[in-house]
Amino acid sequence: VTPIEWLEPLTATRFGSGPKFFSIPADTQMSRLSSYKDGRLFGLDVSSASAVFALLGEHGPEPGSAVLDLCCAPGTKLLMLSELCRGSRVAGVDVNRDRLMVCRSLLTKYGSHDVELYHGDARDICNKPMERLTIAKKKSRGRKRQRRESPAEALVETTTLQAGSWDYVLCDAECTHDGSVKHMLKHLEAPGRDSSGVVGFWQQQDDRGHPMPWLGNLDELESLQRGLIMAAFEALKPGGTMVYSTCSMARRQDESIVEYLLKERDSAVLAPLPFDLYTVPCRAAMKGEADAVCACRFDPADNDLARVDAGGLFIARIHKVL
């Protein structure tokens, strides 16, 4: 087990006794570790952790802040937000019910029962009612098997989330995942030919067989990403901060989507990233006023990331001016 040194300043100076990050060997079976079983350890890509730190800034949220995670499933970033934002309202939204139930189980395991979970299309969060899921309080383990709630039993109400009511919004948008080598290897078909004669083609389904047509239609994916970033900004309070991120290395899915928001909304401005690029293994992607770095890209080929088996990630920080 090796501490990830470049993340230490982000946790120590901003959040005091916040989470500590360690690299463990890839062949480690976390489910067998006592620290995992008792809820002291959970797995999270360090690039994704950096997106959370980018969102919350240099000092972290004030008590009573409202924090929203769009596209929150399977829930590791939402869990980290709940750990760092104690005393704040924390909520997550996702369109995939199955993945949202996985997220719910994760939050239950780690005792984050105050987090609000909503099922629905994140593009409609301020326009259409969302189904809210309950998060059960952690139960003691016993020999008697607990009856599992069905998805229907977990849904307790529907509500429309109010526009302009969130201090922080994380928008980790769906993408082609080309910055994640592990994800690409998992979804690459066995050698063969698709209908166009391409050898070794990309599956257009997610882990549970749900269709992902945008993997074959980048125009549709671009439309989805634009809708997500616009919805995230609509949910944001004036004076609030949001992060747009993807695990794609493609400019069309990253800088171009941010530029679309900046063009469409005069109140959207780039905000400086709250960490030093000389110590964090990423490179500048977009700059704002006074040449401040406001977006960065974690490259999975970087030696510091490769050593901890981390994926690629684009992160842009955006402020909503008053």
Stockholm file with secondary structure:
# STOCKHOLM 1.0

chainA/1-322         VTPIEWLEPLTATRFGSGPKFFSIPADTQMSRLSSYKDGRLFGLDVSSASAVFALLGEHGPEPGSAVLDLCCAPGTKLLMLSELCRGSRVAGVDVNRDRLMVCRSLLTKYGSHDVELYHGDARDICNKPMERLTIAKKKSRGRKRQRRESPAEALVETTTLQAGSWDYVLCDAECTHDGSVKHMLKHLEAPGRDSSGVVGFWQQQDDRGHPMPWLGNLDELESLQRGLIMAAFEALKPGGTMVYSTCSMARRQDESIVEYLLKERDSAVLAPLPFDLYTVPCRAAMKGEADAVCACRFDPADNDLARVDAGGLFIARIHKVL
#=GR chainA/1-322 SS CEECGGGHHHHHHHHSSCCCCEECCTTCCGGGCHHHHTTSCCCCCHHHHHHHHHHHTTTCCCTTCEEEEETCTTCHHHHHHHHHCTTSEEEEEESCHHHHHHHHHHHHHTTCTTSEEEESCGGGTTTSCEEEECCCCCCCCCSSCCCCCCHHHHEEEEECCCTTCEEEEEEECCCCCTTCHHHHHHHBCCSCBCTTCCBSCBCCBCTTSCBCGGGSCHHHHHHHHHHHHHHHHHHEEEEEEEEEEESCCCGGGTHHHHHHHHHHCTTEEECCCSSCTTTSSCEEEEECGGGCEEEEEECTTSHHHHHTTCCCEEEEEEEECC
#=GC SS_cons         CEECGGGHHHHHHHHSSCCCCEECCTTCCGGGCHHHHTTSCCCCCHHHHHHHHHHHTTTCCCTTCEEEEETCTTCHHHHHHHHHCTTSEEEEEESCHHHHHHHHHHHHHTTCTTSEEEESCGGGTTTSCEEEECCCCCCCCCSSCCCCCCHHHHEEEEECCCTTCEEEEEEECCCCCTTCHHHHHHHBCCSCBCTTCCBSCBCCBCTTSCBCGGGSCHHHHHHHHHHHHHHHHHHEEEEEEEEEEESCCCGGGTHHHHHHHHHHCTTEEECCCSSCTTTSSCEEEEECGGGCEEEEEECTTSHHHHHTTCCCEEEEEEEECC
//
